[in-house]
Amino acid sequence: MLFLEGHYLKGVVIDIDGTILDSLSHYLMLLNEVLAEIGQPPVTRDVMFKYLGDGINLKEMLRKLIPGGDDVIFKKVAMSILERFRKIDLELPLFPGVREVFDFLKEKNMKIGVATGRNTRVNYEWERMRIKGLDHLVDTIVTVAEVERRKPFPDLIIECARRLDLSPNDCLAIGDSIDDIVAAKRAGSVPVAVSTGIDDRDTLISESPRAVLGSFYDLIALFNGRLASSANSAHTMGSIGFYE
């Protein structure tokens, strides 16, 4: 267990895309591949991530990227992007250090839940964990298809904690976006963010999570108290210790 500022943490609720899985850069690559095929200029990482962070879906994004297009074009382009993404989805790489962090958490007797905003089947996400060699370390998986509301509502985190047989207050929740931070706070969990996904470091800091990390792997250093404290960088969790 993890001891934090007067109470025990018994579990970690983990987002997938942009947190442990390097999916967004591949999504951008496929988007630009299809745009090039229809003679449209590429979109930058910052622009796409801003759209995603604003909750803009693919079809609406294409409306902004393809001037003068119509619903037929938007639908065709969207289907092409999604079909290509599905073909590579289960093979998308984990960020460096993910396996080491999962092993580390299990060594500390922490329960691990995965809570994703993807509208996928749970069995599909279990297959992803199996392919990545993480299935034996994960205790439960929840997808947005199983709850009433998406992040920033707390439903995913609350349901994930319930399946872990824990209170949300006993869980650290980690993700890559403002919505992840807000959802964690609303659930009553400890919010930690990583700047490897949708929102950049300054944006994440503006929502005041307990910590903003440069990578998922930095969780180990954070838990071991090896990250420098900084009130301006949201880079501290106060007093931390492990209890076997």
N, C-alpha and C positions, 0 to 999 in steps of 0.2 A: 504494500500500500504506500501511497504518497501522503505525507503529512504537510499541510499547507496552512499557515497562519491560523492555527488553532483547531483545525479539523482534518479528518482523514479524507483523502481521495482514493476511491476504490476502482474507478474505471475511466476509460478514455473513449470518447465518441469522435470518430474520425471521418472527415469528408473525403471524397475520392478525387474528383477532377480538380487539378491545380494544386492539390494538397499532397497526395501520395502518387498520383498518376499524371505523367506528362502528356495529357491529352489535348490541351488547348493549342499548343504549338503545331500539332499535327492537324488539328481542325483548321487552323489558319492556313496551313500549307494546302490542304484540299480545297478550301474556299478560293484561294488565289489561283489554283490550278484550273478550276472550273471557270472562274472569271476570265482568265486568259484565253480560254477556248472560245469564249463568245466575244472576244475583243474588248474586254473591260480592263481598266487598270487595276493593279493589286491594291488591297487594303492593308494598312499598316497594323502591326500588333496592337499599338495603343488605341487605334480607332475601334478595332474589333472588340478588344477587351472592355472599352468604354460602353459599347453597345450591350455586351453581355452583362456587364455590371449594372446597367440601367434596366435589365430585364427584357430587352428587346429580343424577340424570337427571330429565327432565321429568315422567315418570309418578310418580316418588317425590316430586317437588316438589308435584305436584297433590294427592297424598295428604295432605300437610301443610297445603295451602291450602284444601281442600274437606272440611270435617268431615262425616262421615257418608256420604261418597261411596262408590261401588263401582267395580269394574274397568270396567264398561260406561261409566260417566260419565267416568272418568279417560281411557279410550281415546278416547272421542268428543272430549273437550276437547283432548287432546294432538294428535289428528289435525287439528282445526280450527286450532290455533295453528301447527302445522308447515306446513299447506297455505298459510296466509296468509303465513308467513315465506318460503316458497319463491318466492312470486309477486314479492316485493320484493327477494330476496336479492342478485341481480346488480346491482341499482340502489342498494344501500346506499352511503352516502357514505364516502369516505376521510376520515380526520382531516386538519385543515389542515397543510400543509407536507410531506405524504408525497411528492409528486412532486419537490419541491425536494430532499429528502433522497436519493431514489433517483438523481437527476441528480448530486448532489454526490458520492455514493459512486462512481458510474461515472467521474466526472472524476478520482477518485483511484485508478482502476484496481482497485477492489475488486469481487470477484465477489459477486453477490447471489443468495441462495437463500431461498425461501419454504417454511416448514415449518409446516403447520397440523394442529391436533388434530381438524379436521373429517373425518368419514368420507365424503368425497366423492371423485369421480373427478378425476384430475389434469387431464384435458381441460376439466372444468368450471371448475377454478380458473384454468387458462390463459385461458379465456373471460372470467373476471372481470378478469384482468390486462389483457386486450385492451380491454375496455370502459373500464377506468380509464386506458388509455394508458400502461401500465407494462410491457407484454409484451416490448418491445424492450430493457428494462433488466434484466429478470429472467433469470438463467442456468438456474435449475432450480426445480421445485416438487415437494414431497413431502407427501402426505397420510397421515393415520394409517391409512388403509386399506391402505397399502403396507408397513407395519412390524408387528412382532409385538406391541409394547407401547406404550401411551400414555405421555405425560409423567405423572409425573416421571421415568420411565425415559428414558434418553438416545437411544433408537433413532431417533427422528425427526431429531435433530440430527446424529447419526453418519451416517445415510443421506444427509442433505442435503449434508453436507461431502464424502462420498464422490462424489456426483454432481457436485460442484463441482471434483472432483479435488484436494481439499485435505485436510489433517489437521484434525480438529476443534479441535486446539490452535491452528490458524492462523485460527480464526474467532471473531468476536464474535457472541453469540446474544442477541437482544432479544425480550422478551415482557412480558406484563402480569400474570403470576401467580407465586405461589410455585412452582408446578410447573414453570414455564418456567425459573426460576432454578436449581432443583435439577437439572433435566434438563441444563442447560448445564454445571453443575459436574461432573456425572457423566460428561458427554461429554468434559470437558477443555477446553471453550470458555470464553471470557470472558463472564460473565453481566452483562447490563445490563437494567434493568427500566423500564417506563413505568407511571405511576399513572393510566392512562386506561381501565383495564379492570376485571377481577374484583377484584383485591386493592388496598387503599388503600396510601398511601405508607408508613405506619408498619409495616404487615404486610410489605410488600416489604423494607423496611430490615432487619427482623428476620432475614431469610434471608441478609443480607450479600452482595448482589451488588456488582459493582464500582462501579455507579452506579445511582441511581434518578432518572429524569427526569420532568418534569411533562408532557412531550409527546414524540411521536416526532420532531418538528421540532428538539427540543433536542439531538439527536445531532450536528447541525452545530456547535453551540456547544461541545459536549463535545469533539468531535474537534479543534476549533480552540483548546481550552484556555481558553474564555471563561466556563466555569462556575466559581463560587466553590467552593473546597475546604472540606469539612466532614467531620471524622471521624464525627460523629454522624448525618449525613444520607446517608452513602454516596454523596456527590455528587462524588467525585473519581476519576480514573483514573490518577493519577500523571503520569509523563512521557509526552507524546504528541507525535508529529510525523508528517508525511506524506512519503513518498518516491515520486516520480512514476515 
